Amino acid sequence: MDTRRLKSFITIVDMGSITRAADILHIAQPALSQQLAALEDHFQEKLLTRSQQGVILTDAGRALYRHAQIILRQMDQAYADVRAGGAILSGRVSVGLAPFSSAATLSLQLLEEAKLRYPQVLLHVTESVSQPYSQMIMNGRLEMALIHGAGPIKGVKFQPLLTEEFVFVANESLGISREEPPIAVANLQTIPFVVPPAYNFVRRAIDVAFGRSRTNLNVVAEVEAVRTLGRAVDAGLGATIVPKAIANRIVAEATQPMVVRRLSSPKIEETLSLCLSDTTPLSEPALAITQLLVELTETLKTVELPS
């Protein structure tokens, strides 16, 4: 099997179009179509169907896409191991960090510490909301991720590492006092909120809490990027509810006085877990990065609210 065909197949799927994939790969479209046809002939299965919107994976194509990711990663790892002669850890490791979780605050630490301990390991860090990380692990695009939830999801396994407490954050101009007692969710009905979109795990936790307290969530804006959300809160456009570590980041970057309050009735908490494939074994470099992730996550357990 020519691995170039597998690389081409992955690019076609990722681009959603043979035409766009041909441009990315600098291959003539007919030649790329021939590579796809050769793959389908080899497996005796239809791998993609074409539509006006692009290409769509068949069930057989979905299986090949997952295996192709694993095969190419193992080939890259074999090349790195041979080059290093087994003396030091080397190779590429892909990690997903959930953007609206405390995991996102670890990205710089992870890069710095991995560079210090394993200088020959190429770390690929993803902080994306475009596709569930569990699905990316199942199809081989990621090797590990720190995400909200504890499963079960078929195809992946979860190792709970941390219980995240969510807190209320607002510009002082919204008139929320700095009193120490936790603020009840039922008392937030009139407050305008800037929150992540409905499909985000943090937003779902917020919606559940407001539903349990029979309180309406007054959403004035939905924002996918943590930094933009923080700026909106700093500008007084609305309050937000986020994990404690994210609240610290928002306060640290704010230009105006901010109020941070714990929540009650109900308290909002979510489990942060290490998510791995339950079928594909990790490489030695990936195992090392996994251990480093667990170690860094432990430091989040001591995070305090900003004063």
N, C-alpha and C positions, 0 to 999 in steps of 0.2 A: 504494500500500500504506500503510495506516494504521499508523504505528509503535507506536501504543498497543496494537494487537493483538499485535505482536511482544513488547512488554514483558509483556503478560498471559501470553503463551505461555511465556516464560522463567520467570515467577513460578510458573506451574502446575507446570512441570518441577522447579524448585528445591524447591518445597514438597511435591511428590509427591502432590498432591491438589487437585482443583478447589475443594473446600470450604475448605481452608486458604488457598489462593490468594485466594479471594473475600474472606475475612476480612482478609488482609494488604492487598489492593487497595481494600477498602471498596466492593466491587461486589457486587450481588446475584448469587447463584450462577447463576440462569437466564441473566442477562445475560452472565456470563463464559463460560458454555457456548455461547452464541450467537456470541461472539467466536471461540471455538475452531472452531465449525462453519463460520464464515465463512472462516477460514484454510484449513481442509481443503477447502472448496469452491473457494477461489482456486487452490490447488495441485493440486486433483483427486487428493489422496492422504490416506490415513488417517495422522494424525500421532501419536495417542496411543491406547492401549487401556486400558480401565478394568478394575480387579480389586478384590477386597476389600481388598487392601493399598494401593491407590491407583492412580496412573496409571503406565504404562510406555511409553517412547518406542518407536515403530516405527523402521525404518531411515530412512524419509523424515523423521520427526520429529527424529531425531538430526542429520540433515543441516541441517534448518531451524534447530534450536537453535544449532548452531555458527555458521551464517551470521547469525542474528538477533543474537548477541552481537557479532559483528564490525560489522554494520550500525549498531547502536545506539551502539557505541563511536565509530565514524566520524562519526555524527551529532553526538554530544557534542563530538568534537574539532573538527568544522566550526563548531559554535556558539561554542566557546571561541576559535578562530582569528579568527572574524569580530568577536567582542567585543573581542579584543585588537588587532585591526587588523594582525596580523602583526608587531607591534613587539617583543613578548616571548613566550617560550614559555609556553603555558598549556594546561590540559586535565587529564584524569585518566589516571594510569598505574598499572597493577596489577602487583605484584611478589610472587612466592612465595619464601620463604626456608625451606629444609628445617630443621625444628626441632632435630634432633639432629646438625646439622652446624655447622661453624665459621661458615657463612652466618648462622645465627641470632644470632650475636654482633654482626652488623653492623647490625641493625635500627635501633637508636637513632642510630648514626652516619649511616645512610642517610637517615633522616628529618631529622636536623639539617642535613646537608650539602645535601640537596635543597631544604630550606626557605631556606637561605642563598643558593644559586645560582639556584634557579628558584622564586621565591616564589608564582608563579601556577599552579604545577603541583600538583594534588591527588594525593598519593601514597597508594595503597591497598596496604598490606603484609599478606600472609597468612603465618601460621606454623601450618599445619594438617596433621593426619595423616589426615583423613577421606577424601581422594581424591588419587591420584597427580597431582603438578603437571604432568607431561607430558600427561596426559589433559586437565587443565584448560586447558592451552595449546592443545591440539588443538580443544577445543570452544569456545574463545574466551573463557573465563572469566578467564584470566590472559594477560598479554602476554609475561612473562618469568619465569624462576625460577632460583635457584641450588640445584642438587640434586646428590646423589651419582649417579655413573654417567657413562658417556661414550657411551651408545647402542650400536648404532643402534636407533632407534624410528621407525617410519614416521609422518610427519606433523610431526616436530620435528627440530631440529638441535642439536648439542651443541658448545660451545666449552670444552674443558678449561682450567681456570684454576689449579688448585691440587691438589697431592697431600696429603691429610690423613693424618697419623700418629695412630693410636689409642693411648691409654695406659691403664694400670691405675690406678684411684683407690679408696682405702679409708680408713676411719677407722683411726687408729693402734691402736685397741683390738682389731682383728682379728689383730694379731701379725705383720703383714708388716713386714720391716725396711726401712730407708731406703737400703739399699746402692745404689751407683751403677749396677752392671751391669744390663742389661735382664733382666727376669724371664721365664723360659720359660713358655709357655702350659701345658705339661705339668705344671708345678708348682702350678697353680691348681685342681686337681681337687677339693680339699677345701674351697675357699673358697665361701661363699654369695654369690650374685650378684643384684643388682637391675638389670634390663636393660629395654630397650624391647620391645614385643611382636614376635612372629615376623615380621610383615609389614614391619616397619621395616627400612630399608636398613642401619642400623648393626647391628641385631641379626643380620641375615643375614651380615654380614661377620664378626661374632663367632662365629656358628655354624660358618662355613666354617673359621675358624682352629682352633677346638677339634676339628672333624672331622678336619682335616689332621694334628693332633697326637695323634689317637686318645685324646682326653681328654674326659670328661663335663663338661658345663656345669651346675653346681648352681644352678638358678634358684629363688630363694625368692619373688620378686615380679616382675611385669611392669608397667612404668609408662610412660604416654604423655607425660607432661609433664616437661620437663627440670628445672624447679624442684623438683617433688615427688621426682623421682629423686635430686637432689642432697641434699635433706633426709633421705631414707631412708639414703643413704650416710653423711651426717653423724651420723645417729642410731645408726650401727653395725649397721643391719639387714642390710647386705651390701655387697660391693664392686661396682664397675661398670667397664666399659671404654667409653670415649668418645673422640671427637677431642680433640686437645690443647687447642684453644681452649675447648671445653666443660669440660674438666677444670679449666682456670684459673678459669672462672666458679664451678664447684662449690667449689673451694678458697677462693675469695674470699668466698663466702657462708657458709662453714662456721663452726660455733661450736666445733668440736673439732679437735685436731691431725689432719692428714690426711697420707697417704702417696701419692705419685705415682711410678709406675715405668714406664719404657719396656718394651715387650714384644719377645720374640724367639721364634723357632722355633714358629710363624712370626711375623714382624712383620706387624701389621695396618695396611693403608693403603687409602684409597679416593680416587677422583678426584672433585673438586668441579667441576662444570661449569655454565656459563651455558646454559640451555635456552630456545630460541626456536622459534616456528612457522617451518616451511620453506615456507609458502605465503602467509601474511599479512604484508605489509610493516609495519614499525613506523612510528608517527607521529613527528614531530620531537621532541616531549617524551619519548616512549618511547626514542628513540635516545639522547637526552641522559642519561636515567636508566640506560640500559644501559652507557654509557661510565663513569658514576659508579660503578656496581656493580663493573665490572672494576677500576677504580682502587682502590676500597676493599678488594677481595679481595686485591690485591697486598700490602696491609699485613699480611695474615694469614701471609704467608710468613716473617715475622720473629718470630712469636709463640714465646716460650720457655716451658719448663715452670716452674711455680712452685717457688721454692726452699724 
